[in-house]
Amino acid sequence: MKKVLITGSNGLLGQKLVKLFLTKKGYEIHALSRGENRLHNQEGYTYYNVDLLDRSALLQCLEAIAPDIIIHTAAMTNVDHCEQHQKECDLMNIKVVEYLLEYCEPNGVYLVHLSTDFIFDGKKGDVYKEDDPAHPVNHYGLSKLKSEEMIKKSKVNHAILRTILVYGLVDGNDRSNIVLWVKNSLENNKEIRVVTDQLRMPTYAEDLAEACWLAVQKRAKGVFNISSNQLMSIYEIALAVADAFGLDKKLIHPVQTNALSLPADRPLSTGFDLNKSISEINLPSYSFVDRLQVFKDQLSTYSGRKE
């Protein structure tokens, strides 16, 4: 029986991982987050309320659990907040990784770490491969790049999974994502401005959880790109959401990024080359439009559930 510890288990990906590993045999699941457990199902695993920034509390918890595998999903991911609160961002996105490595290295723990397309500047003019040079244009991307570099320099067996614009449903949490933001805005007849010059490959949270599972199964080593296989502008993404849910596309107004005056710069085009992940960990290849339909079906069965 392998012990797997999932950090950030209250978050979107963390919840999906707990649910996925509950369906797999041979794993003892430990979920770690701050505050109360927000998952509807609270059986079949152990939950720990731990502040990851508290080094002694975190290391004490790790010693007590003695995990074989850690999947580290916890991070500060709000790009503008990271830009405006850089010290806070560095503590969460870099210092916590340092604490985890402090435990993983002497104890032979296998680490799966989640990273981001935002380590790139979006100026390549093509999709990014895992070994392309990184050049973040905002502090969030810089913090995630620094944590990647720290892991690579360590002696810890690891897989770094980079992903793009994750969306999905989450229990007991009002945090939004690109798909829910567009859907909810249009349902409320709210006009929205959406950028045409940022290109992404959105990732369905269940698919990202599956990729983590595949990495664990293969004991994959190195960096892997995880996303859908369709490079689209965020404006095109919004139109696809409107189409899927039968909502009014006239409420969606195209703008350029510089018209929004955001605190943090964004890379423009950050699609991924998925060939390595497809060949080495058997990552399934899906288009955003196809997965959007799966998400819509999930939403219809989920909407009647109480928080």
N, C-alpha and C positions, 0 to 999 in steps of 0.2 A: 504493500500500500504506500504510494508516494504522497507526501504532503505538499500541496500546492497553496501558496499564499498569494492572494490577489489584493494589491493596494488600490485605494480609490474605489472600493466596491460600491459606494453610493452613486458613483458617476455612471454615465451612459455605458461606456465599454465595460467598466467593472461589474455592473449588474448583468450584462450579457454573458460575461465570463463565468460568473457564479452559476447562472442558469445553465450554461453549456456544460460546465464540468460536472454538474449534478446528474447529467445524462450519461456520463462516462464512468466506466468501471475502473477500479484500482486507484482512486484518488480520494484522499482525505482533504476536504476543502476548508480553508481558513480565509475569511474575508476581513479586511482591515480598512477602516475609514474613520472620519471624525464625526462625532455626534451619534444620533440614533440610527439604527439600521433602517433604510428606506425601502428595502425590497419587500414586496408583498409576501413572498414565501420566505419564511425564516427558519425552515426546517432542513436538516440534512447537511448543515455546515455550521461552523462556529464563527461568530462575528465579534470583532474587537473594536472598541471605540478608543482610538489612539491618535494623538497629534503627531504626525510624522516629523514635525519640526523639533519635537522634544527628543533629542538623541538618546538619552538614557531610557526613556519610556519605550521608544521604538526598539532599541537593542535588547531591552529586557523582554519585550514581547516576542521578538525573533528567537531569543534563547529558549523561551518557554515552548514555542511552537516547534522549533527545529525543522523548518521547511526544507524540502529537497529542491523545490522550484519556487521562484518568485516571479510573478507577472506584475510589473510596475506600471500601472496606468495613471496613478495620481500625478497631477501637474496643475500649474496655473496656466490656463490656455486662452484667457481673454486677452487678445493681442493689445488692445488699447490700454487695458488695465496694467499689463506688464510694462508697457512703455512709460506709463505715468508712475508706476511703483516698482522701480527696477530692483531695489534691494529685496523687497518682498518676493518678487519673481525669482531672483537668484537663490534665495533660501529654499523655495519650494522646488524649483526645477534643477538646481545644481547641488545644493547642500544635502538634500534628502538622498540623492543618488550616491553621494559620498558616504553617507551613513549606511546605506544598503550594501555598498561594496565592502565597507569595513566588516560587515557580517558575512557576506557571500564568499569573499576570497579565502579566508582560513577554513571555512566550513564546506567548501566544494558545492555551493548552491548554483544551480543553473538559473540565469536571469534572462527574462524576456522584458525588454525595455521599449516603451512606445515613444516614437519621435514623429517628426513632422516634415512636410514639404517646405515649410517656411525657413528651413536652413538654406534654401536656395534663393537667388535674387530674381528668378523668373525671366532672365534675359537670354537664355540659351537659344530660344527660337525652335526648340524641339523638346521632346519628353526627356526627363532626367533618368540616368542610370544610377545605380547605387554608389558607384565610385566617382561620379562627377564631382568637381570641386565645389565646396559649399561657400556661400557668401551671403549671409543673412542681411536683410535690409531693415530689420527691427529687433528690439531687445528680446522679444519672445523667441524668435528664431535663433538669436545668439545664445540664449540660455540653454536651449535644447541642443544646439551644436556642441556647447561646452560639456554638457552631460554625456553626449555621445563619445566625445574625445576621451573623457575620463574613463568610461567603460572600456573603450578600445585599448587604452594603456594598461588596464588592470589585467590580472591573471584569471579573471572570472570567465567561465564558459558562458557565452551570451549570444542572444539574437537581438538585434535592434530592428524593430518594425516601424518604418516610416509610413505615415498615412496622410490622407487629404480630406478635409471637410466632412467629418463624420456626422451622420444623422441617424435618428431612430427614436424609439419611445423609451421613456425611463419611468420607473415607479417612484411615486412620492417626491417628485422634483419638478419645479416649474421652469428649469433652464430650457431654453429653446435651442434650435439649430436651424440651418438654412431652410429645410423643407417645412418644418412646423411654422417657422416665422412667415414664410410666404403663404402657406395654407391658412393660417389663423388670420393674417392681415386681410387676405382677399375675402374670407368668409365674413369678416366684419366690415366689408366694403371700404376698407382703408387703402388709400393710394400709397404705393411704395416706389421708392427709387432704387433701381438695381443696376449694378455696374456691367458694362459691356466689354470692358478691356481687361478684366481678370478672368483667366481660364483655369478651370479645375477639373478634377476627376473625383466626384463625391463618393464617399465610402459608406455603405450600409453597415451599421454597428454590428449586426449579426455576422456579417462577412469578415469584419475585422477580428471579432472574437474567434471565429473559425480559423483564421490565419494564425492567431496566437496558439490555438490548440494544435494546428499542424506543425508549428515550429517546435512545440514541446514534444510532440510525438516523434519528430525527426531528430530531436536534439540539434536543430539547425544552428549553425554558427555564422556570424557576420551580419551584414545589413540586408534587409529585404524591403522592397517597395510593395505596399498594399493599398489598392484603390479599385474603383471601377475601371473599365477599359475605354472610357469615352471622354475625350477632352471637350469641354463645353464652357462657354462663358457663363458667368453667374446669372446674367440676364436670360440666357437659354435654359439654364436650370430652373429659373423661376417660371418661365413659360411652360416647361414640361410639367411642373407641379400643378399649374393652373389647368393644363390639359387633363392630367390624371384625375383630378378631383372635380372637373367640370366647373371651374371658377372663371371669373371675368378677367381676361388678360388685359383689357383696356386700363385696368387699375395699376398695371406694371409700367413704370416709366424708365426708359433707358437713360443712364448717365455715365459719364467718365469718372474714374476713381478720384481725380483731382477736384471734382465738383463737391465731394463729400467732406473735405477738410478733416480727415481723421487724425487722431494723435499719432498713430503709428503708420509708417509706410507699409504697403503690401507688395509682395512680388506679383508680377502680372501673370505669367503663364507657368504653372508648376505641375504639368502632367508627369506621369511616371511611365517608364519602360518596365513592364511587368514580367519580362521573359525569364529572369532569374528566379522569381518567386513561383512562376508556373512550373518551371522545370525542376527546381530543387525542393520545394515543399508542397508541390501539387496544388497551388492556389487556383481555385476556380475563377474563370474569367467571365465577368458580367458587365452589361451596359447599365448605366444609371437608369435609363427608362424602364428596363426590365425589372430592376430591383425596386424601383418606385412603385410598381404594381404590387409587388410582394409586401412592401411597407403599407400600402393602402389597404390590402387585405388584412394585414395584422391590426391596423388601426380600427377596422370595422368590428373585429372580435374583441378588441381591448376596451373600446369606448364605454362599455357598460360597467366596467369594473370600478369599484370604489377605491379611493386612495387609503 
